[in-house]
């Protein structure tokens, strides 16, 4: 039974390798449960069913030691800014600060640096002390998480929307998100390489290649089942005419030793 399970697993793994079939690797997330992406300026083919992306405004208290840890997330799950304790320094007489995350059309800011291209909305993050209206600085780095609609693996940052800096990002293809450090207010947008996106473009499946993959899967299953098959399984055992196994042969009785002779006095 164990051999069969291993064989099935290997066959599934083979069929889910990246290739002409366009399938996801095992444990790479489903991607099918994600809701449709909400665009500020959707592509023409998606305009009919598009919904406006959400923004978020959160007020966090500011004490003598600065702000407490806070997460600011849009309700559609497309943008999340996380700040640790003390990320916003104390600013008397202000006792709170407002953090706003607003989606923007990337076409309204500077174009992405070559060979990168934007993937989804840009998000403008602002932080202002409530009483004085002064812009808050970020004393401790946080993180920003953006969801993308295509295949982004990078994130760009711009303080003023006029030039971009590429951040050190961690993509998560299974969740269609990319994570990067948050060190300052400004514009954040997910991006991908144009050359990389061309290489990843899906093509029609080649029947010959598909046939080879199917044959390879069957060969793998056969080899693994043969390796894990228990020795002697399925072999018939000798039986008597009555269908019962013959009794074990009797051992010959041990010879008795003669008694010792008596010595004469």
Secondary structure by P-SEA (a helix, b strand, c coil): caaaaaaaaaaaaaaacccccccccccccccccccccccccccccccccccbbbbbbbbbbbccccccbbbbbcccccbbbbbccccccccccccbbbbbbbbbccccccccccccccccbbbbbbbbccccccbbbbccccbbbbbbcccccbbbbbccccbbbbccccccccccbbbbbbccccbbbbbbbaaaaaaaccccccaaaaaaaaaaaaaaaaaaaaaacccccccccccccccccccccccccbbbbcccccccc
